[in-house]
Amino acid sequence: MAQNVSVNIFSLWLVTIANPSSICSRCATSYTRTPGRLYSSTASTTAASPASDQTAPGAYDIRSGLILTRPPLLTRTLHPFENAFFFYQKRLEERLNTPFVTNVYFKPDTARRIDWDLKVRERQGTVAKELGVYHGKSAGAWDDELRVGDGLSTQESIVRSILKDAEARVSDDAEIIPVADVQPVEPPNERLSEADKKGDVKRLDRAMDRTLYLVVKGKDGWSFPADVIPDGENLHQCAQRALDQAAGVNMNTWIVGRVPVAHTVKEPVRDASGAIKSKGEKTFFLKGRIMAGQADLKDNPFGYTDFKWLTREELEKELSPQDFKGVRNMMSDR
């Protein structure tokens, strides 16, 4: 039975080669080759008859654009369970590691040695600075599970412990500094920037634990910068030119690769007879990174009037459903 099927398929292939007209009109479309370079203006400007299929040459403008991204600047905020798990791992290490030999790291009677001994005494012998009072070598060290609501494993508690340990408690001449005279260490900056607090979507220092995407506003709404591919340009050359012309050259950018990561299709508009009133668009998007600089839409030739740096969720609200559907799979969760 399998042999008969393979023979029939081979016979059909021979008939197709000998008589191409035997192929149905829909399948024949895929065998039609358009003169000119692939994805060039030569192929996109060929006139199409009213009765031609929508995929015929001339029904679409072939465009190239760039999805410019700013990668996350900060790690994401950990879930409370993750904080508790890592805290438990630190306590486990404190219990299993070899004793800390101070003479190897500090010379006797030095300011650093006195400072170390003072802080370890305050922690009742706990070497790790962020574990609180914990006797890793005692008989009850195994029972170190945190209770629900315990604040020791929170990010705030760990930061406080590290900052307290960083305070200088001994002067350079090996004199203990009174508690009232100890200078506190300046805490790190907040994870929320001024741009986050003000809701400024044009600054690159917002949503620093997320990926941001550059979008520009034109006559048809918000989109990524793109342009029709002219003769003599390929996809990545057109994408770079469209970005430079749209958002200026005061940005240090890098195109990740020369292969499109997404594409969108806008169908042509036809009249009642099937003739094309306005051509459709097939836009191929490449991915880029910004390292420094900022977008500047002044005197751009595309008529863009505004720009934003948006997260994935914000993009879904600004882009048309069709455009977002075409690019959503290339976007990272962070």
Secondary structure, 3 states (H helix, E strand, C coil): CHHHHHHHHHHHHHHHHHCHHHCCHHHHHCCCCCCCCCCCHHHHCCCCCCCCCCCCCCCEEEEEEEEEEECCCCCCCCCHHHHHHHHHHHHHHHHHCCCCCHHHHCCCCCHHHHHHHHHHHHCCCCCCCCCCCCCCCCCCCCCCCCCCCCCCCCHHHHHHHHHHHHCCCECCCCCECCHHHCCCCCCCCCCCCHHHHHCCCCCCCCCCCCCEEEEEEECCEEECCEEECCCCCCHHHHHHHHHHHHHCCCEEEEECCCCCCEEEEECCEECCCCCEEECEEEEEEEEEEEEEECCCCCCCCCCCCEEEEECHHHHHHHCCHHHHHHHHHHCCCC
